């Protein structure tokens, strides 16, 4: 039973625009068209769109999802190949967490400096002063 893009959208909880985008990005095979010009999708597209949606939810980019779909379609792929892609993604996430923790700590230190200052004049703001100094330092390195 073939489906329209609206039916796919309803079953997957995504917008019609998102499905068109996935088609444009070659994550979904372009469907046949009806005589009236409507996209007519095979029912297995619902499963593929769910896969894409779940992969995005756990942090994979569309490029990485394309790679996963390619690996999934290859007869020579083993589970270890998928595991390696997943471990690489975990390493990227752990690196991002570390970067975010560093940013949080720097901002917390700046905010604490401001709490300890009683300056009411914006020109005396320790946060802005610190950002200005850091900006000048990094632009001349």
Number of C-alpha atoms within 10 A of each C-alpha: 7 14 17 18 19 15 16 23 18 13 13 17 12 15 14 16 12 12 20 17 13 17 14 12 13 12 21 19 13 14 17 13 12 10 7 6 8 13 18 18 21 15 14 11 19 18 13 15 22 15 15 21 17 13 16 14 10 10 14 20 14 17 11 16 19 17 15 20 16 12 17 15 10 10 7 8 12 11 9 9 14 15 11 11 15 15 12 12 17 15 11 13 14 12 12 12 12 12 12 12 12 12 12 12 12 12 13 12 13 17 14 13 15 16 11 9 12 10 12 8 7 10 9 13 15 19 17 14 14 13 12 12 11 11 11 11 10 9 7 6 5
